[in-house]
Amino acid sequence: MTGQPTPTRDPMAERRASARRTALVFAGIAVAVYVGFMLLNVVAK
């Protein structure tokens, strides 16, 4: 088993998966910016 989801023909499932991926990417960017500002604040002091 490779851990890959089984191919599906359900367009709503594909849209949900795509939306989830997009949300996780944006969340990751937001966390990276937050941590960057925190580190910048620590270094600046």
C-alpha positions as CSV (number, residue, x, y, z in Angstrom):
1,M,0.0,0.0,0.0
2,T,1.5,3.3,-1.1
3,G,-0.7,5.6,1.0
4,Q,-2.2,7.3,-2.0
5,P,-5.9,7.7,-2.1
6,T,-7.8,5.6,-4.6
7,P,-8.7,7.4,-7.8
8,T,-12.2,8.7,-7.6
9,R,-14.7,10.0,-10.2
10,D,-16.6,12.1,-7.7
11,P,-16.1,15.7,-8.7
12,M,-17.2,17.1,-5.3
13,A,-14.6,14.9,-3.6
14,E,-11.9,16.2,-5.9
15,R,-13.0,19.8,-5.3
16,R,-12.9,19.2,-1.5
17,A,-9.4,17.7,-1.7
18,S,-8.2,20.6,-3.8
19,A,-9.7,23.2,-1.5
20,R,-8.2,21.4,1.5
21,R,-4.8,21.4,-0.2
22,T,-5.1,25.1,-0.9
23,A,-6.1,25.9,2.6
24,L,-3.2,24.0,4.0
25,V,-0.8,25.8,1.7
26,F,-2.1,29.2,2.8
27,A,-2.0,28.1,6.5
28,G,1.6,27.1,6.0
29,I,2.5,30.4,4.5
30,A,0.7,32.3,7.3
31,V,2.5,30.3,10.0
32,A,5.9,30.9,8.2
33,V,5.2,34.7,8.1
34,Y,4.2,34.7,11.8
35,V,7.3,32.8,12.9
36,G,9.4,35.0,10.7
37,F,8.1,38.1,12.4
38,M,8.6,36.6,15.8
39,L,12.2,35.7,15.0
40,L,12.8,39.2,13.5
41,N,11.5,40.7,16.7
42,V,13.8,38.6,18.8
43,V,16.8,39.4,16.7
44,A,16.1,43.1,16.6
45,K,16.1,43.4,20.5
